[in-house]
Amino acid sequence: MPSVLQLTLILLASGVAGVVIFRYFGLPPILGYLAIGVLIGPHAFGLASDSATVKYLAEFGVVFLMFSIGLEFNLHKLRAMRSIVFGLGGSQVILTMLLAVPASLLLNWAYPISWQAAIALGGALAMSSTAIVTKLISDRSELETEHGRNIIGILLFQDLAVVFLLILIPSLGSNPSDLFLALSTASIKIAVALILIFFIGQTLMSRWFSVVAKLRSQELFMLNLLLVVLGMSALTEHFGLSLALGAFLAGMLIAETPYRHQVEEDVKPFRDVLLGLFFITIGMLLDFQVIYEQWLLVLLLLIGPLIFKFGLIALLSRAFGSSPGVSIRTGLCLAQAGEFGFVLLNQIDGLNLIDPELSQAVLAAMLLSMFGAPFLIQYSDRIAMRFSSNEWLLQSLALTRVAAKTVRTENHVVICGFGRSGQSLARMLDQEKIPYIALDMDPDRVKEAAAAGDNVVYGDASRENYLVAAGLVRAKAVVITYADTPATLKVLHQVEHLRPGMTVLVRTKDDADLAKLQAAGATEVVPELIEGSLMMASHVLLMMGVPMRKVVRRITSAREARYSLLRGYFRGVEDDPDSKESWRLHSVTLLPESASIGKTLEELHLENEGVSVQAVRRKVGNADYIKLELAPNLRLQANDILVLSGNSEATDLAESKLL
């Protein structure tokens, strides 16, 4: 039996190895954690035991994950989703349990099952993996999509249903009055907990965080964050609810405060490390001996519930108004078993409702379904397009709506993401009579903004066909307003593939991923922290009596030093934008027969033409274009893309010289 320190080292080392190997082969890291758990678990090499301490730590991974999801869903969104949570989610859980009774008759050839045991197994079957599904759809930036909302709504109700199931399962076989009393008690507990959280917690949370923030202690802020998350989880657990549900509600309350983004960054390290530990402990449960001895039963329990659950959820989603494609995606993402299913299965075992051998086979099948979940989610789009006859039509209509907005537009700006930053940019472009098209994945936001007259359409900017429909080939610039770096990198990859050298401006929170974004094709990266600092500095200087002109010069100089695209701009408000003195950016692609091929930047003397080279991009092998480090001895090659800065006449002369 290894010590706590040895066990920790084994888990960390094996987790790193698993993620590295699976990342190398392009597979989801979650599979790496699960596979490592199987290998080091008590049923394989036995390097780590499935101890209570490890389980308890792993459970906090789900807690912090649900807290992060809660930060994305404020109270307004939850109210708007009540029909999904209680309608779609409630129907899924109830019907799964009821239909499990006739379905259990199929197992009578191997193990006799009572109707009470069938309902209990139906409750375990109704659960889906909150940890796996939310992690994967979050990484795919699909939380705000229609099927993403369906998924989150169903998962939320499943978390609530666990409370009733933990009370219902022990009561099966008792007289109806005991069962009614137990469920009534559970309902009262849930009502009291929600009242305390929403009506009292919402009022106190913002005030308390303001008090803590005023003390300007990062250590205190972090301690307070952990206290709120774990305290809210403890409160819901005290009322008989799950830890994960309390964490989700805490996230929703903090989402209403101005400290949401800071909290989101602070909680990431805890979430990712503990979540990896959770998946390792899940993998430890798999016993290959059971699969070998009862392979036919395990296969039946794997394929049958997957098809049954997928079909039921897809049909219910369709009944609640979703399109066939959305319904298929929802069903595929939730077809697997869930971590709460293991909790219910353990309770079923303790009550001796089913045969122990059947329980082990069910456990193995549930784990295998969780192994397959990342693949089902990864290929859900292709499957939906393949089996939904009108999905192609709906996609075509969506693309047609996007294309119709830009069919006669050129030299416009493509805005990816229409949140607060995207909307502010759109208003300024409108004032300057500059055309734009915005793509956003939030249907409610798109509907309201479009009704107000904004040129925004529903579309995924990380997909090639939507960028093409938005007129990328005719656009003058792309602006990515996402705060999430992985989502931004997906868009950059598509833009770079479709139109190398395109001017792309990216918004970020800070400079942490500056090099990564520039290497992916970002022409300029605008960090919010730096801009906030510049605005703060300008206000302080004005309050201290510094003249306005001097303040403007200071801020302008700071921006010119930071942003290469702005160097040479800020020439005065009276400059005519159509005059030859107006500075601009211009991309030049060198042809194989260009005169500048083989020459260095120093030999070209472009500065004599009044032009500066802002960037040089080069295609290396079959990879995408990369940004080269500017140096006087940089020798130009065919197909290099040079980004020039200067007035119109100067850049035209420089282009002629280069070509």
C-alpha positions in Angstrom: 0.0 0.0 0.0 1.8 3.2 -1.1 1.9 6.3 1.1 -0.1 9.4 0.4 3.0 11.1 -1.1 3.9 8.1 -3.2 0.3 7.8 -4.4 0.2 11.5 -5.3 3.5 11.1 -7.3 2.1 8.1 -9.2 -1.1 9.9 -10.1 0.7 13.0 -11.3 3.4 11.1 -13.3 0.9 8.8 -14.9 -1.5 11.7 -15.7 1.3 13.6 -17.4 2.3 10.5 -19.4 -1.3 9.8 -20.4 -2.0 13.3 -21.6 1.3 13.6 -23.6 0.7 10.2 -25.4 -2.9 10.9 -26.3 -2.2 14.5 -27.3 0.6 13.2 -29.6 -1.9 11.0 -31.4 -4.5 13.8 -31.6 -6.9 12.1 -29.1 -8.8 13.9 -26.3 -6.8 14.1 -23.1 -9.8 12.8 -21.1 -9.2 9.4 -22.7 -5.6 9.6 -21.5 -6.7 10.1 -17.9 -9.2 7.2 -18.2 -6.7 4.9 -19.8 -4.1 5.6 -17.2 -6.6 5.0 -14.5 -7.3 1.6 -16.0 -3.6 0.7 -16.1 -2.5 1.8 -12.7 -5.8 0.7 -11.0 -6.2 -2.3 -8.7 -7.6 -4.5 -11.6 -4.4 -4.0 -13.8 -0.9 -3.2 -12.5 -2.1 -2.2 -9.1 0.2 0.8 -8.7 -2.6 2.9 -7.1 -5.5 2.0 -4.9 -9.0 3.4 -5.3 -8.8 4.9 -1.8 -11.5 7.1 -0.2 -9.0 10.0 0.0 -8.4 9.9 -3.8 -12.1 9.7 -4.5 -12.8 12.7 -2.3 -10.1 14.8 -4.0 -11.4 13.7 -7.4 -14.9 14.8 -6.5 -13.6 18.4 -6.2 -12.7 18.2 -9.8 -16.4 18.0 -10.7 -17.1 20.7 -8.2 -14.7 23.2 -9.8 -15.8 22.3 -13.3 -19.5 22.9 -12.4 -18.4 26.2 -10.8 -16.8 27.3 -14.1 -19.9 26.3 -16.0 -21.9 28.3 -13.6 -19.9 31.4 -14.4 -21.1 31.1 -18.0 -24.8 30.9 -17.0 -26.2 33.9 -15.1 -29.6 33.9 -13.4 -31.2 35.4 -16.5 -30.0 32.6 -18.7 -31.3 30.0 -16.2 -34.7 31.5 -16.1 -34.8 31.5 -19.9 -33.8 27.8 -19.9 -36.4 26.7 -17.4 -38.4 24.9 -20.0 -35.3 23.0 -21.1 -34.2 22.1 -17.5 -37.6 21.1 -16.1 -39.4 20.1 -19.3 -36.8 18.4 -21.5 -34.6 17.3 -18.5 -37.5 16.1 -16.4 -39.0 14.1 -19.3 -35.7 12.4 -20.0 -35.1 11.2 -16.4 -38.7 10.1 -15.8 -39.2 8.3 -19.1 -35.8 6.6 -18.8 -36.8 5.2 -15.4 -40.3 4.1 -16.5 -39.1 2.5 -19.8 -36.4 0.7 -18.0 -39.0 -1.7 -16.5 -40.1 -3.3 -19.8 -36.6 -3.1 -21.1 -35.3 -5.1 -18.1 -37.3 -8.1 -19.4 -34.6 -8.6 -22.0 -32.2 -9.5 -19.2 -34.4 -12.2 -17.7 -32.6 -14.8 -19.7 -29.5 -14.2 -17.6 -30.6 -12.6 -14.3 -34.1 -12.1 -13.0 -34.8 -8.5 -12.2 -37.7 -7.1 -10.1 -39.6 -4.0 -11.2 -38.1 -2.2 -8.2 -34.5 -3.1 -9.4 -35.5 -2.1 -12.9 -36.5 1.4 -11.8 -33.4 1.8 -9.7 -31.2 0.7 -12.7 -33.2 3.1 -14.9 -32.3 6.0 -12.5 -28.6 5.1 -12.8 -29.0 4.8 -16.6 -30.7 8.2 -16.8 -27.5 9.9 -15.6 -24.9 11.3 -18.1 -21.4 12.4 -17.4 -21.5 16.0 -16.4 -17.7 16.1 -16.2 -16.9 14.6 -19.6 -19.7 16.3 -21.6 -19.3 19.9 -20.2 -15.5 19.7 -20.5 -15.7 18.6 -24.1 -18.4 20.9 -25.4 -16.7 23.8 -23.5 -13.5 23.0 -25.3 -15.4 23.0 -28.6 -17.0 26.4 -27.8 -20.5 24.9 -28.0 -21.9 25.9 -24.7 -23.9 28.7 -26.3 -25.2 26.7 -29.2 -28.8 25.3 -29.2 -27.7 21.7 -28.6 -25.2 23.0 -25.9 -28.1 24.6 -24.0 -30.2 21.4 -24.3 -27.2 19.4 -22.9 -26.6 21.8 -20.0 -30.3 21.9 -19.2 -30.7 18.1 -19.1 -27.5 17.7 -17.0 -28.7 20.3 -14.5 -32.0 18.4 -14.0 -30.1 15.1 -13.7 -28.0 16.7 -10.9 -31.3 17.7 -9.2 -32.8 14.3 -9.8 -29.9 12.5 -8.0 -31.4 13.9 -4.7 -34.7 12.2 -5.3 -33.1 9.0 -6.6 -30.9 8.7 -3.5 -34.1 8.9 -1.4 -36.3 6.9 -3.8 -34.0 3.8 -4.3 -33.9 2.8 -0.5 -37.7 3.4 -0.4 -38.5 1.0 -3.2 -40.4 -1.9 -1.7 -41.6 0.2 1.3 -45.2 1.2 1.7 -46.4 4.2 -0.4 -46.8 6.5 2.6 -43.0 6.2 3.5 -42.1 6.9 -0.1 -44.4 10.0 -0.3 -42.9 11.3 3.0 -39.4 10.9 1.8 -40.0 12.7 -1.5 -41.9 15.5 0.2 -39.0 16.0 2.6 -36.6 16.2 -0.3 -38.7 18.8 -2.1 -38.8 21.0 1.0 -35.0 20.8 1.4 -34.5 21.8 -2.3 -36.9 24.7 -2.0 -35.2 26.1 1.2 -31.8 25.7 -0.3 -32.7 27.5 -3.5 -34.4 30.4 -1.6 -31.3 30.8 0.6 -29.0 30.8 -2.4 -30.9 33.0 -4.9 -32.6 35.6 -2.7 -30.1 36.0 0.1 -26.9 34.9 -1.7 -27.5 37.1 -4.7 -27.7 40.2 -2.5 -24.7 39.4 -0.4 -22.3 38.0 -3.0 -21.6 41.2 -4.9 -21.2 43.3 -1.7 -18.9 40.7 -0.1 -16.6 40.5 -3.1 -16.4 44.3 -3.2 -15.2 44.4 0.4 -12.6 41.7 -0.3 -11.4 43.4 -3.5 -10.9 46.7 -1.8 -8.3 45.2 0.6 -6.2 44.5 -2.5 -4.8 41.2 -1.4 -4.6 38.4 -4.0 -4.1 35.9 -1.3 -7.3 37.0 0.5 -9.2 37.1 -2.8 -8.1 33.5 -3.6 -9.0 32.3 0.0 -12.4 34.0 -0.3 -13.0 32.3 -3.7 -12.3 28.8 -2.3 -14.5 29.6 0.7 -17.4 30.6 -1.5 -17.2 27.6 -3.8 -16.7 25.0 -1.1 -19.0 26.7 1.3 -21.9 26.8 -1.2 -21.2 23.1 -2.1 -21.3 22.2 1.6 -24.6 24.1 2.0 -26.3 22.1 -0.8 -24.8 18.9 0.5 -26.3 19.7 3.9 -29.7 20.0 2.3 -29.3 16.7 0.6 -28.3 18.1 -2.8 -25.0 17.3 -4.7 -21.7 19.2 -4.2 -21.6 19.9 -7.9 -25.0 21.6 -7.9 -23.9 24.0 -5.1 -20.8 24.9 -7.0 -22.8 25.6 -10.1 -25.1 27.9 -8.2 -22.1 29.7 -6.7 -20.7 30.3 -10.2 -24.0 31.7 -11.3 -24.1 34.1 -8.4 -20.5 35.3 -9.0 -21.3 35.7 -12.7 -23.6 38.6 -11.6 -20.6 40.5 -10.0 -17.8 42.5 -11.8 -15.2 39.9 -10.7 -16.3 37.1 -12.9 -13.3 37.1 -15.3 -10.7 37.3 -12.4 -12.5 34.4 -10.6 -12.5 32.4 -13.8 -8.8 32.7 -14.2 -8.0 31.9 -10.6 -10.1 28.7 -10.5 -8.6 27.1 -13.6 -5.6 25.5 -12.0 -7.7 23.8 -9.3 -10.3 22.7 -11.9 -8.0 21.1 -14.5 -5.7 19.3 -12.0 -8.6 17.9 -9.9 -10.7 17.0 -12.9 -7.8 15.0 -14.3 -7.6 13.1 -11.0 -11.4 12.5 -11.2 -11.1 10.8 -14.6 -8.2 8.7 -13.4 -10.3 7.3 -10.5 -13.1 6.5 -12.9 -10.7 4.5 -15.0 -9.6 2.6 -11.9 -13.0 1.0 -11.6 -12.8 -1.0 -14.8 -12.1 -4.8 -14.3 -11.0 -6.6 -17.5 -11.8 -9.9 -15.9 -15.5 -9.1 -15.8 -15.4 -8.1 -19.5 -13.6 -11.3 -20.4 -15.9 -13.6 -18.5 -19.2 -11.9 -19.4 -18.4 -10.2 -22.7 -21.8 -10.9 -24.3 -23.7 -9.4 -21.3 -21.3 -6.4 -21.1 -21.7 -5.8 -24.9 -25.5 -6.0 -24.6 -25.5 -3.6 -21.6 -23.2 -1.2 -23.5 -24.9 -1.1 -26.9 -28.5 -1.4 -25.7 -28.5 1.6 -23.3 -26.5 3.7 -25.7 -29.0 3.3 -28.5 -32.0 3.5 -26.1 -30.7 6.7 -24.4 -29.7 8.3 -27.7 -33.0 7.6 -29.3 -35.0 8.8 -26.3 -33.1 12.1 -25.9 -33.2 12.8 -29.6 -36.9 12.2 -29.8 -37.6 14.4 -26.7 -35.4 17.2 -28.1 -37.4 17.0 -31.3 -40.7 17.1 -29.4 -39.5 20.2 -27.5 -38.9 22.1 -30.8 -35.3 21.3 -31.7 -34.3 20.6 -35.3 -33.4 17.0 -36.3 -29.7 17.9 -36.4 -29.7 19.6 -33.0 -31.7 16.6 -31.6 -29.2 14.1 -32.9 -26.2 16.1 -31.5 -28.0 16.3 -28.1 -28.6 12.6 -28.0 -25.1 11.7 -29.0 -23.5 13.9 -26.4 -25.7 12.5 -23.6 -25.9 8.8 -24.6 -23.1 7.7 -22.2 -23.3 6.9 -18.5 -22.5 9.4 -15.8 -20.5 9.6 -12.6 -23.6 10.0 -10.5 -24.7 6.7 -12.0 -21.9 5.0 -10.1 -23.1 6.5 -6.9 -26.6 5.1 -7.5 -25.2 1.7 -8.6 -23.2 1.5 -5.3 -26.5 2.2 -3.4 -28.3 -0.5 -5.4 -25.5 -3.0 -4.5 -25.8 -2.1 -0.8 -29.5 -2.8 -0.9 -29.0 -6.2 -2.7 -31.5 -5.2 -5.3 -29.6 -7.0 -8.2 -27.2 -9.9 -8.5 -23.5 -8.8 -7.8 -22.3 -10.3 -11.1 -24.9 -8.3 -13.0 -23.8 -5.2 -11.0 -20.2 -5.7 -12.1 -21.3 -6.2 -15.8 -23.3 -3.0 -15.6 -20.4 -1.1 -14.1 -18.0 -2.3 -16.9 -20.6 -1.3 -19.6 -21.0 2.2 -18.0 -17.3 2.7 -17.9 -16.9 1.6 -21.6 -19.6 4.0 -22.6 -17.7 6.8 -20.9 -14.6 5.8 -22.9 -16.6 6.2 -26.1 -18.2 9.5 -25.2 -15.3 11.7 -26.5 -15.5 10.0 -29.9 -19.3 10.4 -30.1 -19.0 14.1 -29.2 -16.1 14.7 -31.6 -18.0 13.2 -34.6 -21.4 14.3 -33.6 -21.5 17.0 -36.4 -20.6 14.5 -39.1 -23.2 11.9 -37.8 -25.9 14.6 -37.6 -25.2 15.7 -41.2 -25.2 12.1 -42.3 -28.4 11.0 -40.8 -30.5 14.2 -40.7 -32.0 14.6 -44.2 -32.8 18.3 -43.7 -29.7 19.2 -41.7 -27.9 20.1 -44.9 -30.9 22.3 -45.9 -30.8 24.1 -42.5 -27.1 24.6 -42.8 -27.5 25.9 -46.3 -30.2 28.3 -45.2 -28.1 29.6 -42.4 -25.1 30.1 -44.8 -27.5 31.7 -47.3 -28.6 34.2 -44.6 -25.0 35.0 -43.9 -24.1 35.3 -47.6 -27.1 37.5 -48.3 -25.8 40.0 -45.8 -22.5 40.4 -47.6 -23.1 39.5 -51.2 -22.8 43.1 -52.4 -20.3 44.1 -49.7 -16.6 44.5 -50.0 -13.8 46.0 -48.0 -15.9 45.3 -44.9 -14.9 44.1 -41.4 -15.8 40.5 -40.3 -16.5 40.6 -36.5 -16.2 37.2 -34.8 -18.2 37.3 -31.6 -20.9 39.9 -30.9 -20.5 40.3 -27.1 -19.9 43.6 -25.4 -16.6 44.3 -27.3 -18.0 43.3 -30.7 -21.1 45.5 -30.2 -19.0 48.5 -29.2 -16.8 48.1 -32.3 -19.9 47.7 -34.5 -21.3 51.0 -33.3 -18.1 52.8 -34.0 -17.9 51.3 -37.5 -21.5 52.4 -38.1 -20.7 55.9 -37.2 -17.8 56.0 -39.7 -20.0 54.3 -42.4 -17.7 51.3 -42.5 -19.6 48.1 -43.5 -19.3 45.0 -41.2 -20.8 41.6 -40.7 -20.8 40.0 -37.2 -21.0 36.2 -36.5 -22.2 35.0 -33.1 -23.3 31.7 -31.6 -25.8 33.0 -29.1 -29.2 32.7 -30.8 -30.9 35.0 -28.3 -28.3 37.7 -28.7 -28.4 37.5 -32.5 -32.2 37.7 -32.5 -32.3 40.8 -30.3 -29.4 42.6 -32.0 -30.7 41.9 -35.5 -34.1 43.1 -34.5 -32.4 46.3 -33.4 -30.8 46.8 -36.8 -27.3 45.4 -36.2 -25.7 43.5 -39.1 -25.3 40.3 -37.1 -26.1 36.7 -38.0 -26.0 33.3 -36.3 -22.8 31.5 -37.4 -19.7 29.7 -36.1 -16.6 31.7 -37.1 -14.4 28.8 -36.5 -15.9 27.0 -39.5 -14.6 27.6 -43.0 -18.0 27.7 -44.7 -19.3 30.5 -42.5 -16.2 32.7 -43.0 -16.6 32.2 -46.8 -20.3 33.1 -46.6 -19.3 36.2 -44.6 -17.3 37.4 -47.5 -13.8 36.8 -46.1 -12.2 36.9 -49.5 -13.6 40.4 -50.1 -13.2 41.7 -46.5 -10.5 44.2 -45.4 -10.0 43.0 -41.9 -11.1 40.4 -39.3 -11.7 41.2 -35.7 -11.9 38.3 -33.2 -13.4 39.5 -29.9 -13.4 36.1 -28.0 -11.8 36.1 -24.6 -11.0 32.4 -24.9 -7.6 31.7 -26.6 -8.4 28.2 -27.9 -11.6 29.5 -29.6 -9.6 32.4 -31.1 -6.9 30.0 -32.4 -9.5 28.0 -34.3 -10.7 31.1 -36.1 -7.1 32.2 -36.8 -6.4 28.8 -38.3 -9.4 29.0 -40.7 -8.6 32.6 -41.7 -5.0 31.8 -42.4 -6.0 28.8 -44.4 -8.6 30.7 -46.5 -6.7 34.0 -46.9 -3.1 34.1 -45.8 -1.8 37.5 -44.8 -5.3 38.8 -43.9 -5.3 41.6 -41.4 -6.6 40.1 -38.2 -7.0 41.9 -34.9 -7.5 39.8 -31.7 -8.8 40.8 -28.3 -7.3 39.1 -25.3 -7.4 39.7 -21.5 -3.6 40.0 -21.2 -0.3 39.4 -22.9 0.0 35.7 -21.7 -0.8 34.2 -25.2 0.7 37.0 -27.3 3.4 34.9 -29.0 1.0 32.0 -29.6 -1.7 34.2 -31.3 0.8 36.1 -33.4 2.4 32.8 -34.6 -1.1 31.6 -35.6 -1.7 34.7 -37.8 -2.8 37.5 -35.6 -1.7 40.8 -37.1 -2.2 42.6 -33.8 -3.2 41.5 -30.3 -5.0 44.0 -28.1 -4.9 43.1 -24.4 -7.6 44.5 -22.2 -5.3 45.0 -19.3 -2.9 47.2 -21.2 -5.8 49.3 -22.7 -7.3 49.6 -19.2 -4.0 50.8 -17.8 -3.7 53.4 -20.6 -7.2 54.8 -19.9 -6.5 54.9 -16.2 -3.2 56.7 -16.8 -4.9 59.3 -19.0 -7.6 60.0 -16.4 -4.9 60.4 -13.7 -2.8 62.8 -15.8 -5.9 64.9 -16.5 -6.9 65.0 -12.8 -3.3 66.1 -12.0 -3.6 69.1 -14.3 -1.6 67.8 -17.3 -3.0 69.5 -20.5 -5.2 67.4 -22.7 -2.9 67.7 -25.7 0.0 66.4 -23.7 -2.0 63.5 -22.3 -3.1 62.6 -25.9 0.5 62.6 -27.0 1.6 60.4 -24.1 -1.1 57.8 -24.7 -0.5 58.0 -28.5 3.2 57.4 -28.0 2.5 54.4 -25.7 0.1 52.9 -28.2 2.5 53.4 -31.1 5.2 51.6 -29.2 2.9 48.7 -28.3 0.9 48.2 -31.5 2.8 48.0 -34.7 -0.4 48.6 -36.7 -0.9 52.0 -35.2 2.6 53.4 -35.9 2.2 56.3 -38.2 -1.5 56.8 -37.6 -2.6 59.5 -35.1 -1.5 62.3 -37.5 -4.3 64.7 -36.5 -8.1 64.8 -36.6 -8.1 67.0 -39.7 -6.4 64.6 -42.0 -8.5 63.6 -45.0 -8.8 59.8 -44.9 -9.0 59.8 -48.8 -5.9 61.9 -49.3 -2.5 60.5 -50.3 -1.1 61.4 -46.9 -3.4 59.0 -45.2 -1.5 55.9 -43.9 -2.6 52.4 -44.4 -1.6 48.8 -44.2 -1.1 46.8 -47.4 -0.2 43.1 -48.0 2.0 42.1 -50.9 2.5 38.5 -51.9 5.8 37.9 -53.8 5.5 35.9 -57.0 8.3 33.5 -58.2 9.3 36.0 -60.8 9.3 39.0 -58.5 12.5 41.2 -58.6 12.9 41.1 -54.8 13.2 37.4 -54.6 16.6 36.5 -53.0 17.2 40.0 -51.7 17.3 41.0 -48.0 15.1 43.7 -46.5 18.3 45.9 -46.0 19.1 45.6 -49.7 15.6 46.8 -50.8 15.8 50.1 -48.9 12.0 50.3 -48.7 12.4 53.1 -46.1 13.6 55.3 -48.9 10.1 55.0 -50.4 8.5 56.1 -47.1 7.4 52.6 -46.2 8.1 50.4 -43.2 7.7 46.6 -43.2 5.4 45.6 -40.3 5.5 41.8 -40.8 6.8 39.1 -43.1 4.9 35.8 -43.3 6.2 32.6 -44.9 4.7 29.2 -45.7 7.0 26.4 -44.4 6.3 23.0 -46.1 2.7 21.9 -45.8 2.2 24.0 -42.6 0.4 27.3 -42.4 2.1 30.6 -42.8 4.3 31.7 -39.9 5.4 35.1 -38.9 9.2 35.6 -39.3 11.3 37.7 -37.0 12.1 41.0 -38.8 15.8 41.5 -39.4 17.8 43.5 -41.9 19.4 40.3 -43.3 16.1 38.5 -43.8 16.2 37.1 -47.3 12.9 37.1 -49.2 11.5 34.0 -50.9 8.7 33.3 -53.4 5.2 33.4 -51.9 6.3 35.4 -48.9 3.7 37.9 -47.7 4.9 41.4 -46.7 2.7 43.7 -44.6 3.7 47.3 -45.5 2.8 50.5 -43.7 2.7 53.9 -45.3 0.6 56.3 -47.3 -1.2 55.1 -50.5 1.3 56.5 -52.9 4.3 55.1 -51.0 2.9 51.6 -50.6 2.0 51.5 -54.3 5.6 52.4 -55.2 7.0 49.9 -52.8 4.8 47.2 -54.2 6.0 47.9 -57.7 9.6 47.7 -56.5 9.0 44.4 -54.8 7.2 42.8 -57.7 
